[in-house]
């Protein structure tokens, strides 16, 4: 049987309740990370270091408010997350998954035994394919050429496309160099972004078969732009001197926080000096695309061209001023 024939066979086994489940569901995709604690700290200092135009850029792009995918889930009624269908050891989130969709995943992944809502997707995977590697580990077994988590993600997207429903892509803390630069490493989230972004046409949502994709930025539906992508472009360069400088800057901000109130989120997913956007050479004048190409980036031009350069609220601000904000933020260790 082909992969498509196998999926249709699984759909028949689950029955009509699968279509009903997808139609009523909203899945939240994107990164789990809480983002840059240093960017969060900048919220307190922004009024001291940025011009009025630069502060407007910060507000418009929502640069200074860390957010996570789970926040969108917690705000929603019946929202679903990929995490429910694989999960982590000791995590009970799998109990909130939709039973029909969970059974569809169980059968499509060819897990051993009868489906049970009392067994997590992770436990079913490990019981079937061995306990040496997690389902997200590229060294482990492949299902249809994918890691388990990538295949689960594909199956969910395919269900939304086939039956309907919504998929919210929370894009705030995705590192976009890995999405738009054709060179280098691509994580599961990066590959998802590449696939989903191909449906966008310059709006905040896109038709996705019978379903719909919605782009969120820190829990708010927005039109994604090049400015958004550039504001969280890449992990810091692997340079001890630069990491030390950023670490020292964060330490100063933390000292300031002790005097002015909390600045750095206590529950940051990673240490603040190990996260950052746009950690490259100082910016030069010109549009965002030109600068990226000067930085030895091989843009996926077809994907990049699907998005506008700036949010509507920043159209009157010259691109050079926006680039200057990123440069200033970089120099201060904020981004």
N, C-alpha and C positions, 0 to 999 in steps of 0.2 A: 504494500500500500504506500502511496505517496504521503507526504506530511499532511497535505490538505485533506486527503481521504481519511487519514487517521483522526484529524480534528473533527471532521463531520461525523465520524463514528462515535466519538466521545460525546459530541453534542446530542446525538440521538439517545445515548444512554442516560444523560442527565435529564433530558426532556425540556418541555416548554418553560419550566420554571427558571431555566438558565437565561433565556431571552428576557423574561420579566426582571430577573435580578440585575442584569447589565443595564437595562433601560432605566431603572430607578437609581443606579449607583453613580457616585462621583468619586473617582480615584484621584488622589493627590500624589504627584510624582515630584522628583527633584532631589536635592541633597538634604541629608540630615544635619549637616554641620551648622553650628550657630554663627559661623562667620568670624570676622576679625574683631577681636576684643579691642584692638587699637582703634578701629573705625568707630566702635561704640564709644570709646573714650573721647573721641574728637567732638562728640556732641556738646560737651561742656565747653570745649575750647574754641568752637567754631566762631562764636561772636567776637573773639579776640584776634583771630588770625585771618579771617576771610572777608573779602569785600562784600558789599551788598549783592552784586551779581553772582559772586561765587557762592554765597549763602543760598541764593535762589537755586543755583544748580544743585547744591546739596539737598535742598528740600524737594526739588522736583524729581530727583533721582532716588530720593529716600536713602541717601548714603549712610546716614548715621544711626539707623535703627536696626540692630541685628534681628533676624527672624529665622524661624526654622519651619520645615514642612509640617511638623506636628501641630504648630499653632493653627494652621489652616484646617487641619483635621479636627482639632478640638472645637473650632468655631462652627463646624458643619454638623448637620443632622444626618447621620448615617454615612458620613464620608468613609471611604476605604483607602488603605495605603498598601503599597507593595510589601511593607514590613509584616503585614498580617499573614502573608502567604508564604513567607520563608521564616523570617524572625531570628531571634537570638536565644541562646541558652537561658532558661529561667524567665523569659519574657512571656507574659500571658496575653499579649496583644492578639495572638492568633485566634482567641476565642471570640473576637469581634468581627471576624471575616464573614462574608455572606456564605451560607452553607452550599448553595447551588454552585457558586463560582469556585468555592474551595474544592468541591467534589470534581468539578471540571478540570481544575489544575491537577488534582491527585491522579485522575485517570490519564490525562494528557502527558503527565510526567512519568507515567508507568510505574508509580510507586507500588510497593508490595502491599498486599492485604486490602481489606475493605476500608473505604474512607470512613473516618471518624472525626467529629468536631473536637474530640478530646486529644487528638494527636496533631502537633504543629507540623507545618510543611517542612521545617528543618529536620525534625525527628523522622518524618517519613522519608526524606531524602537520604539521611544518614543510614537508616535501616535498609534502604534499597541499594545504595551505591557505595556503601562503605564509610567508615568513620575517620579515614585518614585526612580528607580535605573537606572544608566547608563548601557550600554550594556556590559561593562567590569566588572561590579560588581557581584561577586559571589552570593550575596544575592538576585539578581534579577531573572527574569524568565529565564528558560532554553529552548534552542532549540536543539532537539536531544541530550539532556543531557549536552549541553555545554552553556557557556555564549554566548551572541550574537557575541562578537569579536572573540572568539575561533571558533565558527561555521562559521563565514565569512572567517576566515583564512583557515579552512578546505575546504570550498567550492572552494576557489581560488586554493589551492594546488591540489584538485581533478581535477579541470579544466585543470591545467598544465599537470598533469599526464595523463589525458584522451586525450587531444587534442594537446599538445605540448606547446612550449614557454619556457621561462627561469625564474628561481627563484634565485636571488642573496641573499645569507644570509650574511648580514654584522655582523660579529662576534666580533668586537673590544670591545664593551662595554657590552657584555653579561657576567653575573656573573656565572662562570662555576661550582662552587660548587653546584648550584641549577640544573645544567644539569646532572653532572656525579655522584653526591652523591645521593644515593637512599633515604636518609633520608632528611626530611625537606620540606620547601615550594617550590612550582614550579609556576612561573608566566606563562602567555600566551606564552611569548617568550621562556621560558625554555622548555615548552612542545613542542613547534614548533621545537626547536633545537634537542630534543631527537628523534622526529619523522624523521626529515630530516637527521640527522647524521647517522641513521641506513642504509642509502644508500651509504655512503662514503666507499672507499677502499684504503685510503692512498694517494689520489690525491686531486687536488684543485677543481675538479668538479665530478659530478656523474650523471649517467643516472637516470631519474625519470619518469618511464613509457615512454610516447612519448616526455616528456620534459627533462629539464636538470637543476640540481642544481649547483650553483657556490658559492664557499666560498670566501668572501672578508674580508680583514682586513684593516680597515681604508681606504676603497675605492679602494683597490688594490687586485687583485686576487692572493691568496697565497695557498700553501698547509698547512692546519691546523695541528698543532702539540700539544703535551702535553705542550711544553714550552709556546706556545701562551695561552693555557687555564690557565696555572698556573699564567701567568702574570696578569690576571684579574679574580682571583679565587672567591673572596667573598666580601660582604659588611664588614665594620669594625665591630669588636666585640662590643657588647653592654656594653662597659666599660667606665665610665666617665673619668677615669684617662687616658686611652689610647686616647680617643677622644680629651681630653684637650691637650695632648702631640702633636697630629697630628695638631690640630688647632694652637698651638703655633709655630710649624715648618712652617706651611703655612704662618703665619704672618711674620716670619723671611724672607721667600722667597719673600713675597710681598714687604717687605722693600728693599730687594736687587733689586727687579725689578724696584723700583723707581729710583735706581742709574744706572741700566744697561739696562733698557728698559722693555717693557711689558713681564711678565712671566705667569701670571694666566689669562686664557681666561675670558673676561668680561661677556660672555653669558653662563657660566657653568650652566647645568641643575639643579644641586643641589649644596649646599654649599660645598666647597672643603674638609672640615674636616669630612663630612658625607659620603664621597665616598672613596673607597680604595680597592686595590687588596691584597689578601694574608695576611689579618690582623689576624694572628694567632701567635703561639709561634715561637721562633727563629728556623730556619731550622737546621736540622741535616744532616750529610753526607749520601749519598745514592742516588738512582735514584728517580725520581719524584713520581712514584707510591708508593715506599716504604715509602717516607716521608708522603704522604697523608694518608696512612693506619695507620701510627704511630699517626696521628692527629685525629684518631677516625672517619675517612671517610669510608663509605661503598660504594666503587666504583661500578658503573654499569660496570662490567668488560667487558661484551660483547661489549658495546658501546665504552669504553675507548680503547680497543684493536684494533679498526678500524683505529687508528691514530698513526703516528710515534711519537717518543719522541722529536726529534729536527728537525728544518729546515736544509736543506742540507748545508747551509752556516755556520752552527755551529757544524758540525759533528766532526771537529778536536778539539773542545773545550770540556774538560771533563765536565760531568754533574755537578760535585761538584762546578766548577767555575760558572756555570749558577745559581745553587742554591745559591751560595754566593752573586751573584748580587741581587737576590730577597731579601736575608737576609739583605744586606746592604741598599737596597732601603727602606725596612721596618723600619730599625733602624733610617734612616734619615727622615722618614715620607713621602717618595716619593710615595710609593705604599702600 
